[in-house]
């Protein structure tokens, strides 16, 4: 079955044979290396302890529990090994070499490292907490909800007011301040606007392409100009991490625009002052609203939300990997 000199418990051996996991077992033992026997002995003791302490676990599950324990340990070692070589470990690689099916940010955390997705989630969550505090300060009677992924268009937040009855959609874009808000984000906001009537695009950037389009947006114009501009950025050589980040954003933006080349949408652009005034009057303007980073920070400070404003400023200034927060969770997107 398994070509190895380590002593394997019969329960584990039978489980591997029954589920045709010999290849996975060989891969796991290879990742465990010289510590293989020690990890197997620990897994046997830990699995036995769980069975004795939890009446809901059957003795026949000993092999399955052992396999899960050693495969998880192998996954942690794979992540650390790849990290030492400057590589990011993918979910597919973990599944292929260990059989583990886990959330990568959690696996990275258990390995004592920080997954890039966790860092991105933290940036988003800090932004979410700040905006939520602001909207509840400005309109205490509103309710908010986070659309479920897979239910069509999913903005980051839906804000609803009962009397009078109105709803707006909100999308956050928590880039660093040096990143230009591109046409792909405007197009996404236009699609939200078509469904919800009002789309508020709240960003941490200081530069936005909205100034190129005046008070009106036409999807075909946005797509045409956006593709031309992003292709120019994508062709530039990238040496610094910032240049590489901008190039990656441009490539992603091009892909998004190309998927919607037949989109026929038109809408108006409004300022955040026009939006807030219309919300207070009980009838939000129908269109797209873009709020840039310092504008958002000023709104937070005016509302007395200094801590939230500082968090948004950190998102604006710091590279994703340098962000941290003792108040805001980062493994999962808030929602």
N, C-alpha and C positions, 0 to 999 in steps of 0.2 A: 504493500500500500504506500507507505511513506518511507522513502529512503533516507533514514536518519539514525543516528546512534543514540538519540535521547530516548528515555523511557517514557512511554505514553500510556496513560491509564486506559484500561479496557473500555470504560464508558465513553471516553473521548474517541478512541479508535473505532468503536462500533458506530458512533454518531457520524464520524467522517465517512465511513464506508457506506452507511445507509443513505446518506445524502450526497454521495459522489463528490466529496469535497477534498479529494487527495491533492489536486493541484493547488487549491487554496491553502491547504495545510503545509505543503512544501514551501509556498511563498511566505507564509507566516513565520515558519521556523527559520527561513533564510533572513527575514527581517529581524528576528529576535537574536540571531547570531549566537555567540558564546553564552549568552544568558538564557538560552532556550529552556534548558532543564529547570533552572531556577524559576522561570515564569510558569512553566507547566506545573511544578510543585505548588507554587502559590495559587494558581488557578484551581487546582484540586481542593486545596484547603478552603479557599474562599467560597467555591461552589458548595462544598459540604456544609460550611457554616450557614449559608443562606437557606439551604434545605432544612437544616435542623432548627433554625430560628423562625422560619416562615412556613406555617402549616399548609398554605395554599400551593406551595411548590412541591411537586412530586419528586421522589428519588430518581425516577426514570429520566428526569430532566438534567441530571448531573453532566452528561456529555455535552448537551446543548449549551449549558451555562459556561462550562469550561471553554468551549470553542468561542463563545462570545467574548469572554474575558481575554483570551490570548490574542484574538483577532483585533480587539480594541487596542491592546498594548502594542501590537505590531503596527497599527494605523498611526498611533502617536509617534512611534519611532520613524516611520516613513516620512511623516511631516517634518520632524526635526532634521532628518537627514537631507531632505530636499531643501529645507530652509538654509542649512549650512552651505549648500551649493548655490544659493541664490535663486531657487526655483519655488514656484507656487504649486502646491499639491491640489489636484483636481478631485472632484467627487468620483469621477469615473475611475481614476487611478486607485483611489482607496477601495472602491467596490471590486475592481479587477484583482487587486493583490491581497486583499484581506477579507472581502465579503461583507464588510461593514457598510450599512446604509444609514448615515447620520448627517446632521447639519454641520457643514464645514466650519462655521464660526465657533460652534461649541467644541468641536474636535480640536481646532486650533487653540482654543482657550485652555483645554485640558492638557495640551502639549506645552503650555506655558508661552504661547505665541499669540499674535493678533492677526486674524484673517482680514484681508483687504475689505471684504464685504461687511465685516463688523465695523470697521472704521467708517465706511460709507453710511451704514445704518446709524451710527452715532451722529454723524453730521446731519442726517435727515431728522433724527429724533430731537436733537437740540433745536433745530429749526421749528419742528412741530410744536414743541413745548412753548416756544416763544410766541408763535402765532396764536396758539390756543389761548394763552394768557391775554394777548392783545384783544382778540375778538370778543372774549368774555368780559373784558373791561369796557370795551366800546358798546357792546350790545349784550348785557347780562341775561336777557330773556331768550337768547337763541339757544338751539340745541345743535350739536355737531355729530357727525357720523363719518366713519371711514368705509368707503365702498369696498366690497370683497373682490379680490382679484379673480378674474374669470367671468365676471358679470358684465362684459362689454367694456365701455370706457370707464376707467377708474381713476378719477382725480384723487389727490391726497386727502382731501377733506370736503365734506358737504356741510354747509351752514344753512340751517332752516329757522325761519321765524314764523310763528303761528298767527299772530294777529297784529298787523295784516299778514297775510300769507305770502311769503316769498322764499326763494331758495337760490343760493349761489354756489358755484364750485370753486375750489381753491387748489392750486398746484404750487408746491415748493420747488425751488431749484437752488440748493445750497452748494454752489461752487465756491472756489476761491474768488476774491473780488477781481482778480486780473483776467478772469475768463469772460469772453464775450457771450452774452445771451444770443443764441443763434436763431435762424429762421425755423429750425425744426421744433424749437420750443414754442414759438409763436403759432405754428401750424397745429401743434397739439392743443394749445389754448383755444384756437378757433374751433376745433372739433368738440371740445368741452362746451364752448359757448353755444354751439348748435343744439346740443342736448339740454343744457341747463339754463340757457338764456344769458347768464353772466359767468364769466371765467376770470378769476383773479389770479394772476401769475406773480407770486411773491418770490423774489430772488435775493441772493447775496452778491450778485455781480454789480459792478459800477458802470459797466458798458453794455448797451443793448442795441440790437439792430432795429428796434421799433422806430427809432428816429429816422430811418430811411423810408418809412412808409406813410408818414403824415397821420391823418386822422382816420384813414380807411385801410382795411386789409382785404386783399384779394388773394385767395389760395394759390392760384396759378402764378401770380406775380411773385408771391413769397417763395414758392417752390423753385421757379426759374432763377431768381436772383440768389437764393440760398444755395442752390447746387453749384452755381458758378463761383460764388465766394468760398464755399467750403472746399471745393476741388483745388482752388489755389492754395489754401492753407495745407491741405493734405499733401501737396506736391513739394512743399518746403522741407528742407532737411531739418531733422530734429536732433539736437545735441544735448540740451539741458533737459532736466526732468519736466520743467514747465512747458518747454516746446513739445516734448513727447506727449504730455497730458493734453495740450491743446489740439495736437494732431489726432489723438485718439478720439477726442470729443467731436472733431470735425468729421472723422470717418463714420462715427455713430450717427451723427446728424445727417450725413449724406444718405445713409442706409434708410433712415426714417423718411426723408423727403422722397426718395425713389419709390417707396412703397405706396405713396399717395399722389402720384403724378396726375391721376384723373379726378382729383378732388375739386369740386366746384363750390367753394364757400366764399362768402363775403360778410364782413362785419365791421363795426366801428371800434376805434381805440379810444378809451377814456382815461383820464387821470384818476389817481386814487382819491383825490379830493372830491371829484365828481361822483365817484362810486359811494363814498361814505355819506355824502350829503343825500344822495338818492336813497340809500338804505335807511337813513333817519326819516326820510319822507315816506317810507313804506313801499317804494317801488324802485328796486335796483335798476340801474341803466343796463340795457341789453347790449353787451359787447365784451371786449377784452380789456383788461386793466393790467398793466405791468408796473410793479413796484421794485425799484432797484435797492441795492444793499443799504446804503447810507440813509435812504428815504425810510426804509423799514426800521433801521436802528433809531432814527429820530422819532418815529412814531412810538416805539417802545419806551424811549426816554420820556417823551411827553406824557405817557400814560403812567409814569412812575415805575416802570418795569426795568430797573437798572441791571439786575442780575441777568435777565433774559437778553437785554441789549448787549451785555458783555459776552454772552454765549454766542450770539450771532456775529459779533465782531471777530471772535476767535475763529469761527467757521470761515469768515471772509479772509482772514490773514494767514492762517496756518495750513500747511499741507495736511491732507487727510490723515496720514499716518501719525502726525504729531498731536492730533486732537485727543483729549480725554475729558471725562466728566465723572464726578462723584455722585451727581444727582440724577443723571439721565441714563437709562439702560441702552445698550448698544448691540446686543446679540440679535435681537429681533426688531423689525420695524414696529414702532408704536401703532396700535390699531387693534 
